[in-house]
Amino acid sequence: MDFITLIVLALGLSVDSFAVSIGCGFSKSNICLKKSLIVASSLAIFQGLMPVIGWFLGSNVKEYVSDYDHWIAFILLTILGGKMIFEKPDEEDSCSCSLSLGEVLMMSIGTSIDALVIGFSFAFLAVNITHTALVIGGITFIASMIGLSIGKKTGSRLGHKAMILGGIVLILIGLKILIEHLYLGG
């Protein structure tokens, strides 16, 4: 795979992480740099790691995962989005926002399921999986930090409505993934 193709692929895979980061920034407008780095790193690690896992698993498991990947992403993002819609906003303006490890992991897994399936195809291509994973992870990290910044700046002006909007964004991303897979052959 040439470098331009890899960059385009990585950008495509990072779109969901970017959108989820905007939603996270909306709902956690007091998120500090430390937690932003944790969120972006987690999204990037999962986005880079899933193709590697897919590459190792190869085509033997593809038919089983690809039948359900969209449901897994939809359920995880809907649960997280619902939690954001119904939880009370953070009162503090410090780094102690209530973004839990579980929420970060659900976002990371939910946005990287497609990357797992992409990794299956890498098993049949002449791909340097280490290089590929690093590029995908790096681009996802940058996209996620930009998304968190956009969401944080916008969210701090919108207050509790931003948390609801962030939850709706996550649910819509999950719904988009589900619709693409069920009706558009994504």
C-alpha positions as CSV (number, residue, x, y, z in Angstrom):
1,M,0.0,0.0,0.0
2,D,1.4,3.4,-1.0
3,F,1.8,6.2,1.5
4,I,-1.0,8.4,0.0
5,T,-3.5,5.5,0.1
6,L,-2.5,4.9,3.7
7,I,-3.0,8.6,4.6
8,V,-6.4,8.6,3.0
9,L,-7.4,5.4,4.7
10,A,-6.2,6.7,8.1
11,L,-8.2,9.9,7.6
12,G,-11.3,7.9,6.8
13,L,-10.8,5.8,9.9
14,S,-10.2,8.8,12.1
15,V,-13.5,10.5,11.1
16,D,-15.6,8.7,13.8
17,S,-12.9,9.4,16.4
18,F,-12.9,13.1,15.4
19,A,-16.7,13.3,15.7
20,V,-16.8,11.5,19.0
21,S,-14.1,13.8,20.3
22,I,-16.2,16.8,19.4
23,G,-19.1,15.3,21.2
24,C,-16.8,14.5,24.2
25,G,-15.6,18.1,24.2
26,F,-19.2,19.4,24.0
27,S,-20.3,17.3,27.0
28,K,-17.1,17.8,29.0
29,S,-16.3,21.4,28.3
30,N,-14.1,21.6,31.4
31,I,-11.9,18.8,30.1
32,C,-8.2,19.7,30.7
33,L,-5.2,18.9,28.6
34,K,-4.3,15.8,30.7
35,K,-7.7,14.2,30.1
36,S,-7.7,15.3,26.5
37,L,-4.4,13.6,26.0
38,I,-5.8,10.4,27.6
39,V,-9.0,10.5,25.4
40,A,-7.0,11.2,22.2
41,S,-4.4,8.6,23.1
42,S,-7.0,5.9,23.8
43,L,-8.8,6.6,20.6
44,A,-5.5,6.5,18.7
45,I,-4.2,3.4,20.3
46,F,-7.4,1.5,19.6
47,Q,-7.6,2.8,16.1
48,G,-4.0,1.7,15.4
49,L,-4.3,-1.6,17.3
50,M,-7.5,-2.9,15.8
51,P,-6.0,-3.3,12.3
52,V,-3.1,-5.2,13.8
53,I,-5.5,-7.5,15.6
54,G,-7.5,-7.9,12.3
55,W,-4.3,-8.5,10.4
56,F,-3.4,-11.4,12.9
57,L,-6.9,-12.9,12.8
58,G,-7.1,-12.8,9.0
59,S,-10.0,-13.9,7.0
60,N,-11.0,-16.9,9.2
61,V,-12.9,-14.6,11.6
62,K,-13.9,-11.8,9.2
63,E,-17.3,-13.2,8.4
64,Y,-18.3,-13.5,12.1
65,V,-17.1,-10.0,13.1
66,S,-18.3,-8.2,10.0
67,D,-21.8,-9.5,10.6
68,Y,-22.0,-7.8,14.0
69,D,-19.4,-5.0,14.1
70,H,-22.0,-2.3,13.3
71,W,-24.3,-3.5,16.1
72,I,-21.4,-3.5,18.6
73,A,-20.4,0.1,17.6
74,F,-24.1,1.2,17.7
75,I,-24.8,-0.3,21.1
76,L,-21.6,1.1,22.7
77,L,-22.0,4.6,21.3
78,T,-25.8,4.6,22.2
79,I,-25.1,3.6,25.8
80,L,-22.4,6.3,26.1
81,G,-24.6,8.9,24.3
82,G,-27.5,8.1,26.5
83,K,-25.4,8.5,29.6
84,M,-24.2,11.9,28.4
85,I,-27.8,13.0,27.7
86,F,-29.1,12.0,31.2
87,E,-26.2,12.8,33.4
88,K,-25.9,16.1,35.3
89,P,-23.2,18.5,34.0
90,D,-19.9,18.9,35.8
91,E,-20.0,21.8,38.2
92,E,-16.2,22.1,38.6
93,D,-14.0,24.0,36.2
94,S,-11.0,21.8,36.7
95,C,-9.4,18.7,35.4
96,S,-11.6,16.5,37.6
97,C,-14.4,16.2,35.0
98,S,-16.3,13.0,35.4
99,L,-15.0,11.3,32.2
100,S,-14.4,7.7,33.4
101,L,-12.1,5.1,32.1
102,G,-15.2,3.1,31.0
103,E,-16.5,5.9,28.9
104,V,-13.1,6.4,27.3
105,L,-12.9,2.7,26.5
106,M,-16.4,2.5,25.1
107,M,-15.6,5.5,22.8
108,S,-12.4,3.9,21.8
109,I,-13.8,0.5,21.0
110,G,-17.0,1.9,19.4
111,T,-15.0,4.0,17.0
112,S,-12.4,1.4,16.1
113,I,-14.5,-1.7,15.2
114,D,-14.4,-0.8,11.5
115,A,-10.6,-0.6,11.8
116,L,-10.6,-4.2,13.0
117,V,-12.4,-5.3,9.8
118,I,-10.1,-3.2,7.7
119,G,-7.2,-5.1,9.3
120,F,-8.5,-8.4,7.9
121,S,-7.9,-7.2,4.4
122,F,-4.3,-6.2,5.4
123,A,-3.6,-9.9,5.9
124,F,-3.9,-10.4,2.2
125,L,-1.9,-7.4,1.1
126,A,1.8,-6.6,1.2
127,V,1.5,-4.2,4.2
128,N,4.0,-3.3,6.8
129,I,1.5,-3.6,9.7
130,T,3.6,-1.7,12.2
131,H,4.1,1.3,9.9
132,T,0.4,1.2,9.0
133,A,-0.8,1.1,12.6
134,L,1.5,4.0,13.6
135,V,0.2,6.2,10.8
136,I,-3.5,5.3,11.5
137,G,-2.9,5.9,15.3
138,G,-1.0,9.2,14.7
139,I,-3.6,10.7,12.4
140,T,-6.4,9.6,14.8
141,F,-4.6,11.2,17.7
142,I,-4.3,14.5,15.9
143,A,-7.9,14.4,14.7
144,S,-9.1,13.6,18.2
145,M,-7.2,16.5,19.8
146,I,-8.6,18.9,17.2
147,G,-12.1,17.5,17.8
148,L,-11.8,17.8,21.6
149,S,-10.6,21.4,21.2
150,I,-13.5,22.3,18.9
151,G,-16.0,20.6,21.2
152,K,-14.6,22.2,24.3
153,K,-14.6,25.7,22.9
154,T,-18.2,25.3,21.7
155,G,-19.4,23.3,24.7
156,S,-18.2,25.9,27.3
157,R,-20.6,28.4,25.7
158,L,-23.5,26.0,25.6
159,G,-23.4,24.6,29.1
160,H,-25.7,21.6,29.9
161,K,-27.3,21.8,26.4
162,A,-23.8,20.9,25.0
163,M,-23.8,17.7,27.1
164,I,-27.1,16.7,25.6
165,L,-25.9,17.6,22.1
166,G,-22.7,15.6,22.7
167,G,-24.8,12.6,23.6
168,I,-27.0,13.0,20.6
169,V,-23.8,13.2,18.4
170,L,-22.6,9.9,19.8
171,I,-25.9,8.2,19.2
172,L,-26.1,9.6,15.7
173,I,-22.6,8.3,14.9
174,G,-23.6,4.9,16.2
175,L,-26.8,5.1,14.0
176,K,-24.8,6.2,11.0
177,I,-22.5,3.1,11.4
178,L,-25.5,0.9,11.7
179,I,-27.3,2.3,8.7
180,E,-24.2,2.2,6.5
181,H,-23.7,-1.5,7.3
182,L,-27.4,-2.5,7.1
183,Y,-28.5,-0.5,4.1
184,L,-25.5,0.8,2.2
185,G,-23.3,-2.2,2.4
186,G,-20.7,-0.3,4.4
